[in-house]
């Protein structure tokens, strides 16, 4: 029973890592935040988890909050370290 649970945890961790990597990489490459995540733009989901260590990309947090605030119910969660 532990194997499926571990596999699920690994998939979740990889998904979060890739989402955060994409956001910071897009900022470093194009000097603008990536588009609003699809699940936020086209469904009832409303929580956005900001990437950790945003100090390596100065200005990213403010730009992302401004660009991704497409609906009044969107809430931003900081990465818990």
Secondary structure, 3 states (H helix, E strand, C coil): CHHHHHHHHHHHHHHHHHHHHHHHHHHHHHCCCCCCCHHHHCCCCCEEECCCCHHHCCCHHHHHHHHHCCCCCCEEECCCC
